[in-house]
Amino acid sequence: MSAEVLGQYIKMYRLRSGLSQDEVAFLLGGSRTGGSKISRYELNRRLPPLETALGLEAVLGAPVRDLFKGEYLKVEERVRHRSKILRVAVESEPEQPMKLVRRATLQRIIGDPAEEEDTGSA
Amino acid sequence: MSEVRRVVGVAPTSRGFGFAVLEDGEVLVDWGLVHCRPPEPERVVERALALLARHDPDLLVLQATEVSRYGDRAKRFAVLLEEKARSTGVAVTAISSDAVRRHFAAYGLTKNDRAEEMAKRFPELRPRQPGKRRPWQSQDERMAIFNALSLVITLQTSTDP
């Protein structure tokens, strides 16, 4: 049995940094007692806006995709799935210079063809 | 979606419990102490269940209390937590203090030696590492974090292929 990756790992990086929730809130532009907001992020009760997410990256020294690993993986999976759909459409287009580039981009998103699941697009 | 093996260790204290959450045996995701006032087992269990809900672990590791020197309240807490965790679908296992001692025997006999070893492996725990306890002092509460982690590490090693 395995558990899914957590939505976010903010607390882990914050604990490693030695900073309190109030201190992180202050560094992000809030008040010195604004830790409750950070707490809500850590408890997965809400997602921070982009500016805060980038601020967290600057404060905690970890990329946003690591801070919000579970959320990132969900988004990545969704994008990958839609890339497969788009690839079918691209393949049916007439040959043109940009087609190769687009095909390569979609292949990069989809990843290793060997690991590709059967989506009925092939 | 990526999957990991997440194990939560919980060690009771006189005022609540200490915990450690380890992913794939090497990433310490969360750790800390939880206090309840009054530290009634039912209230403490509620807090522990909230922790489990947050981390959604594969496994909860407790210390086998029937042979431990824990007080009645801590024992009641462990029994209640095991019961409630199982009812919410979390697998629970208990590790005896002997097993932990055997596992860490190479690093020394005392809890301090174990804590030192764990702090070496997880430097982020260093600020929570208690100083050496004097004979007239009671156990530093922070040791519960290390106790919880030692349960997880012992389990991990004993179940590794």
Interface residues (C-beta under 8 A of the other chain):
Chain A: M1 S2 A3 E4 V5 L6 Y9 K11 M12 L15 R16 G18 L43 N44 K69 G70 L73 K74 E77
Chain B: M1 S2 E3 V4 R5 R6 V27 L28 V29 D30 W31 G32 R54 H55 D56 P57 D58 A91 E124 P127
